[in-house]
Amino acid sequence: MPVPVATGSRFAHSPRWVFPPTGVVMLEPVLARVDRDFDAAIERWSELLRIPSISTDPDHTDDMRRAAQWLVASLQSMGFEASVRETDGHPAVIAHHPGPGDDAPHLLYYGHYDVQPPDPLELWDSGPFEPTLVEGPHGRRMVARGAVDDKGQLMMWLEALRAWHAEHGTLPVRVTVLLEGEEEVGSRNLRPFLERNRDELAADVCVVSDTTMWDVDTP
């Protein structure tokens, strides 16, 4: 069973897990890459946060598609075959990476790129779609609509995949990414979309990072 270990990375306040020797050898350069590319990752995150992808507001329909297209381009830049997929509402994004081959385990990642409206605007110290890093009691934090729900978690996963791909030229497993544009309106088209694409989205394990809110005491 993996156990937590301490490391010297900027993320050393969080538990790390002991992997088999081969996994450690492959993981360490990826973690170093994450540290080296930290500022670039923050800027990519900020680019996505600047898009007002408000799924509840028809005035932002074009922004919804713009966010989906941005995500497709980002996934393609790290070796994924990615595309915007139509639904009866806002579009979804599906992306595939073959990893080391057909015999490898298959991971499905789910996230959503739509956000809630930012009202009331007078309660914001900065523009909701002008991402701003501020100092807090636990270090720097990003202030923007969607920074936590769900563009932060979404980009955390994409940046982890990006770092691994940059170091090793591939991914350790087959990966499918499903990014929804209607979670904030109840995922009303998700079930029929899943049913239509059941075979394409079938996987050994599904990771969902849009659950309870982050807190500083929980790894």
N, C-alpha and C positions, 0 to 999 in steps of 0.2 A: 504494500500500500504506500502511495507517495506521502512524504512528510514535509512540513514547511522548513525552509532553510533561509538564512539571512544572506544577502548579497550586497555588493557595493553600488548597485544601480541607483538612479534617482528614485526608483520605485521600491527601495529596500524596506520602506515602512509596511509594505504589503507582504503577506506570505508568498514564498516561492515553493515549488514542489520539486522533490527529487525524482528525476526520470531515470530510466535505464541509461547506461553509459553512452550508448550511441545517441540517445535523445539529448543528453547534456551537451555533447560535442556539437550537435546541430543547433541547439537552442541558444547557447551563449553568444555566438555572433549575431543572432537575430536580436537579442536583447541589447547588444551594443549598438546595432543599427537603429533600434528604436530611440536610444538616447541621442545618437548623432543627428537623427532626422527629426528631433522633437519639434523644433521651431517650424520646420516645413509642414509637419503634421498639423500643428496648430493653425497654420495659414490655410491649409486645405479644409480643415474643420470650419474655419471662419468663412470661407467662400460659400460653403453649403448653408451656414447659418444666415448669411446675407440674403438668401432667397426666401421670400415670404410665402412659403408653401402652406397656406392656410386652407385646409380642405373644406371648411364649413362656409367659406365665402366665395360665391360665384365670381366675384371680381378678381379672384386670384387663380382662376383656372389655368391661365397661361403660365403662371409661376409654378403651379404644380407640375406641369409638363417640363418646364425648364429644370426643376429640381431632379426629375426623373432622368432627363437627358444628361445632366451633370454627373449623376451617379453612374450611368452607363459608361461615360467617358472615363471616369475614375477607375472603374472596374476593368475596362479594356486596357488601361495603362499598366495594369499589373498582371496581364496575361489571361484575363477572363474573356470568354465569349459572352457578351452581354447585349441585352436589347430591352427597349420599352415594350411592354405588353399591354394591350388595350383591355379594359374591363367595361362594364356598363356605367362606370363613374370615372374616377381619376385613374390614371395608368399605374401599373405595377412595373417593377424591374425584375428580370430574372437573369442570372449570370451563372456560368458553369466554368469550372477549371478541372481538367482531367487528372491533376495530381500525378502520382507515379504510375497510374495505369488502371485498367478496369478491375483488377483484383483488389485494389486498395479500398479501405473503408470509405463510406460516403457520408459526408456531413452536410446537413441543410441548415443554413443560418436564416432566421427571420428577423426583420426589423421594419420600421416604418419611417417615412420621410416627411409626413404631414405633421403640422403643429396646430396648437390651439390659437385662437385670436389673442392679441396682446392686450386687449382692453382690461382695465382702464389705463390709458396711456400716461395719465398724470402720476401714476405710482412708479413709473420707471425713472431711474436717474440717468439712463442713457437710452438711445433708441433701441427698441426690441430687436431690430434687424441690423443693428450696428454692433457686432460682437465686441465686447470690451473685457479685457483681463483686469481684475481688481484684486488687491491684497485682502485676504481674510484671515481669521484666526488660525486656519489650518493651511495657509499658503495661498498661492494665486488660484483664482477661480474664474471661469468664463461666465459672463452675464449676457444672455441673449435668449429670445424665445426659441425653444427647442433644444437648448444646450444640454439639457438633461433628458427630455422626453421628445424625441428619441434619437436626435442627431448625435448626441455625445456617445451613447452606447454603439450606435451604428458605425460611427467613424472609428471608435476604438477597435472594433472587429476588422474593419477594412484596413486600418493602419497596421494591425498585427499581421494580416495576410500580406500586405505590401512589403513589410520588413522581411518576412520569411521568403517571399518570392525574390526580393532583391538579393538576398544572401545566397540562396540555393538554386535559383532559376526555375523552381517549381514549388509545389506545396506538398506537405507530407501525406495528405489524403485527398480524395476527390471532394470538391467543395461546390455546392450550389447555394447561391444567395437569392433570397426572395425579399424584396423591399416593397412594402405596401404603401399606397397613398391615401388610405381611408380609415386608418385606425381611430383617428379622432372623431369620426362620425359613425363609429360602431362596426367598422369592417363589413359593411353591408354587402359588398360584392366579393368578399374573400372566399366564402364557402363555395359558391359556384365556380370561382376561378380555380380553386384547389381541385374541385371535381373534374373540371375540364383538363387540367394539367397534372392529374394524379400520377401518371407514369413518369413524367419528366421530373417531378418533385419527390419521388420516392427516394428515401435515404435510410441509412442505418441509425442515425441519431439526428435530432433537431435541436438547435440551440436558439433560445428566445431570450433576448436581453432587455425586453421591455416589460419589466415586472414591478417589484417594489422599488421605491426611490432609494438612491444611494445615501449612505450615511458614513461618517468618518470612522466609526468604530467597527464597521463590518467589512472584511476583506472582499 
